Amino acid sequence: LVMLLHCTMWFYKGLLTTGRQDVKPNSDSFNIVVCGLCKVKKLDDALALVKDMVGFGSKGKLLMFNDLIYELCNADRLDEGYKLFNQMKDLGVIPTEFTYNSLFYGICRRKDPNGASDLLREMCTNGHRPWIKNCTEMVQQLCFSGRITEALGFLEEMLKMGFLPDIVTYSAAMNGLCKTGEVDNALGLFRDISAKSYLPDVVAHNILINGFRLSGKLNEAQEIMEEMLEKGLFPSVVTYNLMIDVWCKSGNIEKAVDCLNKMVDEEKSPTVVTYTSLIDGLCGAGRPDEAIVLWHKMSDKSCAPNKIAYTAFVNGLCKCGRVETALTYYEEMMTKGFVLDTFSCLYFINALISNGNTTKGCELLKEVLQRDMTQGDDLKMVGLINKAVEVLSKDGRTSPEISILVEKGLISRAQTMGKKDGN
């Protein structure tokens, strides 16, 4: 196709340079070639052909302009898209809703709410409506960039111009507010849209539940869950996962267990997130035996544990004093290619040492220091290293290894960091 298009372009350019009047390309001919070039992403060639077309006195067709503007905006060449947009209007080709929305998409990718508002006004004047997916994209992009005020201002502008955002767009704004810690403002927006006869869906409720969960407002998260049930909405797997974590954090383990059972009854398959939250909660509540049973149940359900699951389980077992059991799962974790993060590894090392397994603790400490994973500005890590070193250096089985680490400068570096930080 590319070769054919190049041959066609060569043929057209030959016609354009001969000046023959009996054989000349018309708008339909240019339309076919430009659209073909757009399909194979030869945008520079397409633009060059449009320029030749205008010079030849042809105004082209709507389809070729729409295709080329769309592809330019999709390639983040918005300025060229706008130039072509103005050119088509000058030629008397009237832009359609597709034309405007292609530009609108390009503006949204640029995170330019002012430019989007200006284009929306022009669209409104010409009787065109924006595609809501583009509005949602704009709000999401602004929120991800931390420009929440601009996102809300853009939504307000849409309303003033008579364009009604859908619940997906509002949910994007709520999610942005929650991620910046403004969960109360997210709730205010939620109440506001509910008063405007919108029906917030499960996703919108999940966003609020997660926002309150992350901000430590666990009672408020539970209230949103109850409100969702009162409205006749059915919780999703995400809802249940969030609530299991909420109930575990608030110490209401029985509710969390009931939640898992309810998921199974409703034929909603628990995920690794479901099991990890509940296993961590059971360990936190001092119920390691139930956590171990649930761990094996997770495997029986063909739900493979990931690094986060193993980390939570090993840490949780250590907190319950089941250090040797934790060591078994730590070794299993390693065989599957998962590695504890530095802080969790140092915590585990100290748990092993406190449990009398100084040999294994020293072995792991040596691995951590040789990987040079420690961070000198992290007081907790430095404290854990120094705590382990203090015990290991007094143990006859491990003190020679500690001496070697001192000679290599690995421990002295950690201790120096500790002194500088005032530990």
KEKOLBA-324283 format. One record per residue (C-alpha): x, y, z. Coordinates in nm, 4 decimals. Example, Ala and Ser with C-alpha at 12.3 -4.5 7.8 and 13.67 -1.06 7.14 Angstrom:
2
{xx 1.2300&yy -0.4500&zz 0.7800}
{xx 1.3670&yy -0.1060&zz 0.7140}
This chain:
423
{xx 0.0000&yy 0.0000&zz 0.0000}
{xx 0.2826&yy 0.2405&zz 0.0859}
{xx 0.4534&yy 0.1746&zz -0.2493}
{xx 0.1258&yy 0.2242&zz -0.4322}
{xx 0.0668&yy 0.5548&zz -0.2547}
{xx 0.4180&yy 0.6765&zz -0.3368}
{xx 0.3651&yy 0.5861&zz -0.7037}
{xx 0.0328&yy 0.7672&zz -0.7001}
{xx 0.1917&yy 1.0757&zz -0.5427}
{xx 0.4683&yy 1.0687&zz -0.8048}
{xx 0.2020&yy 1.0481&zz -1.0762}
{xx 0.0091&yy 1.3436&zz -0.9299}
{xx 0.3190&yy 1.5548&zz -0.8901}
{xx 0.3977&yy 1.4806&zz -1.2553}
{xx 0.0540&yy 1.6058&zz -1.3549}
{xx 0.0900&yy 1.9154&zz -1.1407}
{xx 0.4237&yy 2.0104&zz -1.2984}
{xx 0.3221&yy 1.9490&zz -1.6634}
{xx 0.0422&yy 2.2013&zz -1.6499}
{xx -0.1755&yy 1.9865&zz -1.8751}
{xx -0.5421&yy 2.0881&zz -1.8616}
{xx -0.6916&yy 1.7794&zz -2.0252}
{xx -0.5799&yy 1.5428&zz -1.7448}
{xx -0.5818&yy 1.6752&zz -1.3922}
{xx -0.6597&yy 1.5367&zz -1.0436}
{xx -0.9810&yy 1.6524&zz -0.8808}
{xx -1.0968&yy 1.6710&zz -0.5191}
{xx -1.1997&yy 1.3049&zz -0.5198}
{xx -0.8532&yy 1.2014&zz -0.6382}
{xx -0.6775&yy 1.4036&zz -0.3690}
{xx -0.9229&yy 1.2706&zz -0.1101}
{xx -0.8371&yy 0.9076&zz -0.1912}
{xx -0.4610&yy 0.9578&zz -0.1693}
{xx -0.4616&yy 1.1785&zz 0.1434}
{xx -0.6873&yy 0.9311&zz 0.3284}
{xx -0.4584&yy 0.6481&zz 0.2225}
{xx -0.1530&yy 0.8329&zz 0.3487}
{xx -0.3277&yy 0.8917&zz 0.6826}
{xx -0.3941&yy 0.5202&zz 0.7201}
{xx -0.0230&yy 0.4438&zz 0.6929}
{xx 0.0681&yy 0.7442&zz 0.9123}
{xx 0.2526&yy 0.9294&zz 0.6337}
{xx 0.1327&yy 1.2611&zz 0.7704}
{xx 0.4091&yy 1.4813&zz 0.6285}
{xx 0.3403&yy 1.3441&zz 0.2798}
{xx -0.0310&yy 1.4032&zz 0.3301}
{xx 0.0286&yy 1.7639&zz 0.4377}
{xx 0.2550&yy 1.8217&zz 0.1372}
{xx -0.0133&yy 1.6854&zz -0.0959}
{xx -0.2784&yy 1.9127&zz 0.0604}
{xx -0.0504&yy 2.2079&zz -0.0023}
{xx -0.0111&yy 2.1034&zz -0.3669}
{xx -0.3872&yy 2.0538&zz -0.3911}
{xx -0.4584&yy 2.4086&zz -0.2748}
{xx -0.2020&yy 2.5429&zz -0.5185}
{xx -0.3748&yy 2.3471&zz -0.7929}
{xx -0.7019&yy 2.5222&zz -0.7137}
{xx -0.8860&yy 2.2291&zz -0.5582}
{xx -1.0543&yy 2.2599&zz -0.2181}
{xx -1.0546&yy 1.8878&zz -0.1314}
{xx -1.3124&yy 1.6846&zz 0.0564}
{xx -1.4337&yy 1.6822&zz 0.4167}
{xx -1.3208&yy 1.3208&zz 0.4762}
{xx -0.9549&yy 1.3910&zz 0.3961}
{xx -0.9471&yy 1.6934&zz 0.6269}
{xx -1.1142&yy 1.4968&zz 0.9076}
{xx -0.8764&yy 1.2024&zz 0.8701}
{xx -0.5664&yy 1.4205&zz 0.8605}
{xx -0.6711&yy 1.6440&zz 1.1536}
{xx -0.7544&yy 1.3352&zz 1.3601}
{xx -0.4191&yy 1.1708&zz 1.2895}
{xx -0.2281&yy 1.4928&zz 1.3590}
{xx -0.3988&yy 1.5363&zz 1.6967}
{xx -0.3447&yy 1.1690&zz 1.7741}
{xx 0.0272&yy 1.2219&zz 1.7047}
{xx 0.0320&yy 1.5254&zz 1.9379}
{xx 0.0755&yy 1.7639&zz 1.6427}
{xx -0.2072&yy 1.9884&zz 1.7578}
{xx -0.0710&yy 2.3124&zz 1.6120}
{xx -0.0614&yy 2.1607&zz 1.2640}
{xx -0.4099&yy 2.0216&zz 1.3205}
{xx -0.5387&yy 2.3705&zz 1.4036}
{xx -0.3661&yy 2.5178&zz 1.0982}
{xx -0.5362&yy 2.2618&zz 0.8743}
{xx -0.8677&yy 2.3237&zz 1.0551}
{xx -0.8498&yy 2.6946&zz 0.9716}
{xx -0.7393&yy 2.6163&zz 0.6170}
{xx -1.0395&yy 2.3919&zz 0.5505}
{xx -1.2736&yy 2.6653&zz 0.6716}
{xx -1.1031&yy 2.9166&zz 0.4411}
{xx -1.1599&yy 2.6749&zz 0.1525}
{xx -1.5283&yy 2.6561&zz 0.2344}
{xx -1.5244&yy 2.3054&zz 0.3798}
{xx -1.7482&yy 2.3100&zz 0.6878}
{xx -1.6076&yy 2.1273&zz 0.9959}
{xx -1.8263&yy 1.8579&zz 1.1499}
{xx -1.8651&yy 1.7331&zz 1.5060}
{xx -1.5917&yy 1.4785&zz 1.4300}
{xx -1.3544&yy 1.7565&zz 1.3227}
{xx -1.4104&yy 1.9549&zz 1.6411}
{xx -1.3796&yy 1.6506&zz 1.8656}
{xx -1.0521&yy 1.5494&zz 1.7022}
{xx -0.9118&yy 1.8912&zz 1.7969}
{xx -1.0736&yy 1.8670&zz 2.1390}
{xx -0.8940&yy 1.5369&zz 2.1985}
{xx -0.5637&yy 1.6984&zz 2.1039}
{xx -0.6248&yy 1.9854&zz 2.3460}
{xx -0.7148&yy 1.7418&zz 2.6246}
{xx -0.3872&yy 1.5580&zz 2.5701}
{xx -0.2098&yy 1.8913&zz 2.6142}
{xx -0.3947&yy 1.9494&zz 2.9454}
{xx -0.5080&yy 2.2924&zz 2.8257}
{xx -0.8423&yy 2.3720&zz 2.9955}
{xx -0.8516&yy 2.7282&zz 2.8589}
{xx -0.8029&yy 2.6082&zz 2.5021}
{xx -1.0656&yy 2.3388&zz 2.5579}
{xx -1.3158&yy 2.5937&zz 2.6909}
{xx -1.2579&yy 2.8208&zz 2.3892}
{xx -1.3170&yy 2.5317&zz 2.1501}
{xx -1.6268&yy 2.4241&zz 2.3431}
{xx -1.7742&yy 2.7705&zz 2.2965}
{xx -1.7158&yy 2.7520&zz 1.9219}
{xx -1.8684&yy 2.4029&zz 1.9156}
{xx -2.1718&yy 2.5288&zz 2.1045}
{xx -2.2128&yy 2.8171&zz 1.8592}
{xx -2.2056&yy 2.5732&zz 1.5669}
{xx -2.4432&yy 2.3244&zz 1.7259}
{xx -2.1864&yy 2.0534&zz 1.7994}
{xx -2.1397&yy 1.8563&zz 2.1207}
{xx -1.8133&yy 1.7306&zz 2.2727}
{xx -1.7558&yy 1.3599&zz 2.3127}
{xx -1.7805&yy 1.2935&zz 2.6834}
{xx -1.4823&yy 1.0560&zz 2.6709}
{xx -1.2666&yy 1.3552&zz 2.5757}
{xx -1.4029&yy 1.5600&zz 2.8668}
{xx -1.3229&yy 1.2720&zz 3.0998}
{xx -0.9723&yy 1.2540&zz 2.9528}
{xx -0.9213&yy 1.6248&zz 3.0237}
{xx -1.0372&yy 1.5955&zz 3.3843}
{xx -0.8226&yy 1.2850&zz 3.4423}
{xx -0.5125&yy 1.4432&zz 3.2917}
{xx -0.5521&yy 1.7580&zz 3.5021}
{xx -0.6139&yy 1.5561&zz 3.8181}
{xx -0.3138&yy 1.3283&zz 3.7573}
{xx -0.1038&yy 1.6450&zz 3.7247}
{xx -0.2373&yy 1.7743&zz 4.0566}
{xx -0.4330&yy 2.0545&zz 3.8864}
{xx -0.7578&yy 1.9794&zz 4.0687}
{xx -0.8845&yy 2.3385&zz 4.0750}
{xx -0.8487&yy 2.3632&zz 3.6978}
{xx -1.0289&yy 2.0298&zz 3.6528}
{xx -1.3243&yy 2.1481&zz 3.8608}
{xx -1.3218&yy 2.4829&zz 3.6792}
{xx -1.3371&yy 2.3013&zz 3.3469}
{xx -1.6387&yy 2.1008&zz 3.4643}
{xx -1.8085&yy 2.4246&zz 3.5712}
{xx -1.7403&yy 2.5789&zz 3.2293}
{xx -1.8977&yy 2.2773&zz 3.0616}
{xx -2.2129&yy 2.3198&zz 3.2678}
{xx -2.2332&yy 2.6917&zz 3.1916}
{xx -2.2225&yy 2.6143&zz 2.8192}
{xx -2.4973&yy 2.3563&zz 2.8506}
{xx -2.2806&yy 2.0473&zz 2.8193}
{xx -2.3537&yy 1.7905&zz 3.0890}
{xx -2.0595&yy 1.5759&zz 3.2014}
{xx -2.1499&yy 1.2150&zz 3.2791}
{xx -2.0853&yy 1.0268&zz 3.6017}
{xx -1.7551&yy 0.8929&zz 3.4613}
{xx -1.6236&yy 1.2488&zz 3.4215}
{xx -1.7338&yy 1.3460&zz 3.7720}
{xx -1.5817&yy 1.0247&zz 3.9093}
{xx -1.2485&yy 1.1223&zz 3.7525}
{xx -1.2659&yy 1.4541&zz 3.9394}
{xx -1.3577&yy 1.2798&zz 4.2663}
{xx -1.0675&yy 1.0394&zz 4.2220}
{xx -0.8306&yy 1.3317&zz 4.1686}
{xx -0.9542&yy 1.5005&zz 4.4852}
{xx -0.9121&yy 1.1805&zz 4.6861}
{xx -0.5577&yy 1.1259&zz 4.5591}
{xx -0.4575&yy 1.4728&zz 4.6784}
{xx -0.6116&yy 1.4085&zz 5.0212}
{xx -0.9188&yy 1.6254&zz 4.9616}
{xx -1.1634&yy 1.3452&zz 5.0362}
{xx -1.4130&yy 1.5788&zz 5.2082}
{xx -1.4279&yy 1.7915&zz 4.8922}
{xx -1.4748&yy 1.4711&zz 4.6912}
{xx -1.7687&yy 1.3854&zz 4.9157}
{xx -1.9069&yy 1.7358&zz 4.8609}
{xx -1.8885&yy 1.6852&zz 4.4838}
{xx -2.0527&yy 1.3451&zz 4.5266}
{xx -2.3423&yy 1.5023&zz 4.7206}
{xx -2.3682&yy 1.7855&zz 4.4692}
{xx -2.4050&yy 1.5604&zz 4.1654}
{xx -2.6499&yy 1.3377&zz 4.3538}
{xx -2.8653&yy 1.6452&zz 4.4166}
{xx -2.8560&yy 1.7169&zz 4.0405}
{xx -3.0308&yy 1.3843&zz 3.9699}
{xx -2.7138&yy 1.1990&zz 3.8760}
{xx -2.6996&yy 0.8410&zz 3.9988}
{xx -2.3457&yy 0.7692&zz 4.1213}
{xx -2.2499&yy 0.4146&zz 4.0255}
{xx -2.0477&yy 0.1501&zz 4.2081}
{xx -1.7215&yy 0.2964&zz 4.0757}
{xx -1.8026&yy 0.6403&zz 4.2193}
{xx -1.8809&yy 0.4858&zz 4.5593}
{xx -1.5597&yy 0.2804&zz 4.5453}
{xx -1.3587&yy 0.5975&zz 4.4828}
{xx -1.5004&yy 0.7552&zz 4.7992}
{xx -1.4555&yy 0.4391&zz 5.0062}
{xx -1.0928&yy 0.4207&zz 4.8983}
{xx -1.0421&yy 0.7918&zz 4.9657}
{xx -1.1717&yy 0.7611&zz 5.3220}
{xx -0.9720&yy 0.4388&zz 5.3700}
{xx -0.6463&yy 0.6054&zz 5.2678}
{xx -0.7138&yy 0.9078&zz 5.4874}
{xx -0.7830&yy 0.6859&zz 5.7886}
{xx -1.1525&yy 0.7814&zz 5.8086}
{xx -1.2700&yy 0.4229&zz 5.8375}
{xx -1.6167&yy 0.4944&zz 5.9800}
{xx -1.6917&yy 0.7268&zz 5.6878}
{xx -1.5802&yy 0.4543&zz 5.4455}
{xx -1.8230&yy 0.2114&zz 5.6075}
{xx -2.1040&yy 0.4703&zz 5.5850}
{xx -2.0518&yy 0.5039&zz 5.2086}
{xx -2.0678&yy 0.1243&zz 5.1765}
{xx -2.3981&yy 0.1174&zz 5.3691}
{xx -2.5333&yy 0.4029&zz 5.1594}
{xx -2.4449&yy 0.2129&zz 4.8440}
{xx -2.6365&yy -0.0938&zz 4.9637}
{xx -2.9389&yy 0.1204&zz 5.0560}
{xx -2.9471&yy 0.2482&zz 4.6973}
{xx -2.9722&yy -0.1075&zz 4.5711}
{xx -2.6252&yy -0.1108&zz 4.4184}
{xx -2.4313&yy -0.4376&zz 4.4231}
{xx -2.0754&yy -0.4261&zz 4.5591}
{xx -1.8023&yy -0.5264&zz 4.3163}
{xx -1.4885&yy -0.7266&zz 4.3937}
{xx -1.3084&yy -0.3921&zz 4.4351}
{xx -1.5712&yy -0.2805&zz 4.6891}
{xx -1.5287&yy -0.5967&zz 4.8938}
{xx -1.1488&yy -0.5713&zz 4.8782}
{xx -1.1595&yy -0.2139&zz 5.0048}
{xx -1.4023&yy -0.2973&zz 5.2852}
{xx -1.2040&yy -0.6028&zz 5.3972}
{xx -0.9031&yy -0.3749&zz 5.4353}
{xx -1.1150&yy -0.1142&zz 5.6185}
{xx -1.2539&yy -0.3704&zz 5.8625}
{xx -0.9110&yy -0.5241&zz 5.9222}
{xx -0.7604&yy -0.1826&zz 5.9942}
{xx -1.0437&yy -0.0966&zz 6.2325}
{xx -0.9996&yy -0.4279&zz 6.4173}
{xx -1.3316&yy -0.5721&zz 6.2999}
{xx -1.1873&yy -0.8991&zz 6.1708}
{xx -1.5136&yy -1.0925&zz 6.1918}
{xx -1.6776&yy -0.8540&zz 5.9484}
{xx -1.3811&yy -0.8911&zz 5.7161}
{xx -1.4113&yy -1.2720&zz 5.7288}
{xx -1.7875&yy -1.2476&zz 5.6689}
{xx -1.7139&yy -1.0245&zz 5.3720}
{xx -1.4926&yy -1.2909&zz 5.2156}
{xx -1.7620&yy -1.5535&zz 5.2692}
{xx -2.0199&yy -1.3240&zz 5.1128}
{xx -1.7987&yy -1.2807&zz 4.8067}
{xx -1.7857&yy -1.6577&zz 4.7647}
{xx -2.1649&yy -1.6873&zz 4.8124}
{xx -2.2185&yy -1.4234&zz 4.5437}
{xx -1.9771&yy -1.6086&zz 4.3128}
{xx -1.7384&yy -1.3143&zz 4.3094}
{xx -1.3898&yy -1.4613&zz 4.2921}
{xx -1.1574&yy -1.3254&zz 4.5639}
{xx -0.8300&yy -1.1884&zz 4.4274}
{xx -0.4781&yy -1.1903&zz 4.5692}
{xx -0.5619&yy -0.8430&zz 4.7087}
{xx -0.8602&yy -0.9914&zz 4.8968}
{xx -0.6559&yy -1.2665&zz 5.0562}
{xx -0.3543&yy -1.0447&zz 5.1308}
{xx -0.5643&yy -0.7871&zz 5.3183}
{xx -0.7398&yy -1.0514&zz 5.5269}
{xx -0.4232&yy -1.2524&zz 5.5982}
{xx -0.2506&yy -0.9325&zz 5.7121}
{xx -0.5538&yy -0.8475&zz 5.9260}
{xx -0.5615&yy -1.1927&zz 6.0885}
{xx -0.1908&yy -1.1696&zz 6.1726}
{xx -0.2430&yy -0.8192&zz 6.3098}
{xx -0.5209&yy -0.9557&zz 6.5321}
{xx -0.2904&yy -1.2280&zz 6.6661}
{xx -0.4595&yy -1.5093&zz 6.4735}
{xx -0.1694&yy -1.6615&zz 6.2743}
{xx -0.3185&yy -2.0122&zz 6.2519}
{xx -0.6234&yy -1.8788&zz 6.0664}
{xx -0.3937&yy -1.6721&zz 5.8455}
{xx -0.1963&yy -1.9860&zz 5.7511}
{xx -0.5186&yy -2.1743&zz 5.6708}
{xx -0.6330&yy -1.8856&zz 5.4517}
{xx -0.2931&yy -1.8734&zz 5.2787}
{xx -0.3284&yy -2.2383&zz 5.1742}
{xx -0.6897&yy -2.1795&zz 5.0757}
{xx -0.5681&yy -1.9023&zz 4.8450}
{xx -0.3286&yy -2.1457&zz 4.6761}
{xx -0.6011&yy -2.4115&zz 4.6503}
{xx -0.8162&yy -2.1582&zz 4.4649}
{xx -0.5368&yy -2.1138&zz 4.2073}
{xx -0.4824&yy -1.7586&zz 4.3262}
{xx -0.1045&yy -1.7224&zz 4.3133}
{xx 0.0481&yy -1.5017&zz 4.5854}
{xx 0.2614&yy -1.2113&zz 4.4650}
{xx 0.5480&yy -1.0214&zz 4.6280}
{xx 0.3109&yy -0.8013&zz 4.8297}
{xx 0.1256&yy -1.1061&zz 4.9619}
{xx 0.4458&yy -1.2813&zz 5.0678}
{xx 0.5802&yy -0.9637&zz 5.2304}
{xx 0.2614&yy -0.9121&zz 5.4321}
{xx 0.2536&yy -1.2780&zz 5.5364}
{xx 0.6194&yy -1.2969&zz 5.6449}
{xx 0.5942&yy -0.9684&zz 5.8366}
{xx 0.2625&yy -1.0715&zz 5.9905}
{xx 0.3941&yy -1.4076&zz 6.1125}
{xx 0.6955&yy -1.2329&zz 6.2681}
{xx 0.4665&yy -0.9946&zz 6.4555}
{xx 0.2822&yy -1.2971&zz 6.5936}
{xx 0.6073&yy -1.4552&zz 6.7118}
{xx 0.5964&yy -1.7312&zz 6.4476}
{xx 0.9411&yy -1.6491&zz 6.3158}
{xx 1.0478&yy -1.9987&zz 6.2060}
{xx 0.7218&yy -2.0388&zz 6.0157}
{xx 0.7887&yy -1.7007&zz 5.8566}
{xx 1.1337&yy -1.8288&zz 5.7545}
{xx 0.9696&yy -2.1200&zz 5.5704}
{xx 0.7540&yy -1.8841&zz 5.3662}
{xx 1.0454&yy -1.6455&zz 5.3164}
{xx 1.2479&yy -1.9263&zz 5.1568}
{xx 0.9475&yy -2.0245&zz 4.9443}
{xx 0.9177&yy -1.6619&zz 4.8378}
{xx 1.2807&yy -1.6529&zz 4.7292}
{xx 1.2430&yy -1.9678&zz 4.5178}
{xx 0.9664&yy -1.7905&zz 4.3260}
{xx 1.1889&yy -1.4938&zz 4.2486}
{xx 1.0381&yy -1.2485&zz 4.4978}
{xx 1.2623&yy -1.0382&zz 4.7232}
{xx 1.1600&yy -0.8542&zz 5.0398}
{xx 1.1987&yy -0.4780&zz 5.0262}
{xx 1.4887&yy -0.3479&zz 5.2350}
{xx 1.2875&yy -0.2326&zz 5.5358}
{xx 1.0868&yy -0.5588&zz 5.5567}
{xx 1.4082&yy -0.7591&zz 5.5206}
{xx 1.5759&yy -0.5685&zz 5.8055}
{xx 1.2655&yy -0.6174&zz 6.0221}
{xx 1.2744&yy -0.9903&zz 5.9426}
{xx 1.6471&yy -1.0071&zz 6.0247}
{xx 1.5875&yy -0.8590&zz 6.3696}
{xx 1.2974&yy -1.0991&zz 6.4271}
{xx 1.5261&yy -1.3939&zz 6.3452}
{xx 1.7962&yy -1.2625&zz 6.5780}
{xx 1.5478&yy -1.2048&zz 6.8615}
{xx 1.4228&yy -1.5602&zz 6.8089}
{xx 1.7765&yy -1.6966&zz 6.8512}
{xx 1.8527&yy -1.7660&zz 6.4855}
{xx 2.1521&yy -1.5342&zz 6.4710}
{xx 2.3256&yy -1.7356&zz 6.1983}
{xx 2.0428&yy -1.6829&zz 5.9473}
{xx 2.0003&yy -1.3244&zz 6.0633}
{xx 2.3684&yy -1.2527&zz 5.9997}
{xx 2.3536&yy -1.4203&zz 5.6588}
{xx 2.0625&yy -1.2015&zz 5.5495}
{xx 2.2187&yy -0.8862&zz 5.6950}
{xx 2.5333&yy -0.9526&zz 5.4935}
{xx 2.3221&yy -0.9881&zz 5.1765}
{xx 2.1418&yy -0.6616&zz 5.2420}
{xx 2.4604&yy -0.4652&zz 5.3051}
{xx 2.6425&yy -0.6161&zz 5.0074}
{xx 2.3527&yy -0.5236&zz 4.7808}
{xx 2.4028&yy -0.1670&zz 4.9076}
{xx 2.0264&yy -0.1291&zz 4.9385}
{xx 2.0340&yy 0.0775&zz 5.2577}
{xx 1.9472&yy 0.4458&zz 5.2562}
{xx 2.1523&yy 0.6693&zz 5.4799}
{xx 1.8722&yy 0.9204&zz 5.5317}
{xx 1.6242&yy 0.6588&zz 5.6555}
{xx 1.6487&yy 0.6641&zz 6.0335}
{xx 1.4369&yy 0.3515&zz 6.0782}
{xx 1.6580&yy 0.1434&zz 5.8498}
{xx 1.9748&yy 0.2684&zz 6.0151}
{xx 1.8255&yy 0.1875&zz 6.3545}
{xx 1.7378&yy -0.1673&zz 6.2464}
{xx 2.0887&yy -0.2240&zz 6.1076}
{xx 2.2579&yy -0.0992&zz 6.4239}
{xx 2.0235&yy -0.3023&zz 6.6438}
{xx 2.1117&yy -0.6206&zz 6.4530}
{xx 2.4847&yy -0.5425&zz 6.4497}
{xx 2.4890&yy -0.4812&zz 6.8252}
{xx 2.3554&yy -0.8299&zz 6.8989}
{xx 2.5476&yy -1.0146&zz 6.6268}
{xx 2.8810&yy -0.8613&zz 6.7256}
{xx 2.8383&yy -1.0064&zz 7.0785}
{xx 2.7469&yy -1.3553&zz 6.9532}
{xx 3.0459&yy -1.5861&zz 6.9170}
{xx 2.8907&yy -1.7603&zz 6.6143}
{xx 2.8470&yy -1.4414&zz 6.4173}
{xx 3.1039&yy -1.1948&zz 6.5511}
{xx 3.3728&yy -1.3081&zz 6.2979}
{xx 3.1335&yy -1.2326&zz 6.0128}
{xx 3.0616&yy -0.8919&zz 6.1617}
{xx 3.4382&yy -0.8243&zz 6.1826}
{xx 3.4694&yy -0.9020&zz 5.8101}
{xx 3.1844&yy -0.6609&zz 5.7311}
{xx 3.3596&yy -0.3952&zz 5.9384}
{xx 3.6841&yy -0.4511&zz 5.7446}
{xx 3.4930&yy -0.4089&zz 5.4188}
{xx 3.3527&yy -0.0821&zz 5.5487}
{xx 2.9911&yy -0.1975&zz 5.5168}
{xx 2.8922&yy -0.1827&zz 5.8817}
{xx 3.1042&yy 0.1136&zz 5.9737}
{xx 2.9257&yy 0.3075&zz 5.6978}
{xx 2.5862&yy 0.2216&zz 5.8437}
{xx 2.7012&yy 0.3061&zz 6.1952}
{xx 2.8512&yy 0.6353&zz 6.0750}
{xx 2.5173&yy 0.7194&zz 5.9216}
{xx 2.3513&yy 0.6365&zz 6.2468}
{xx 2.5844&yy 0.8697&zz 6.4418}
{xx 2.5295&yy 1.1509&zz 6.1969}
{xx 2.1561&yy 1.1082&zz 6.2322}
{xx 2.1889&yy 1.1085&zz 6.6070}
{xx 2.1062&yy 0.7400&zz 6.6606}
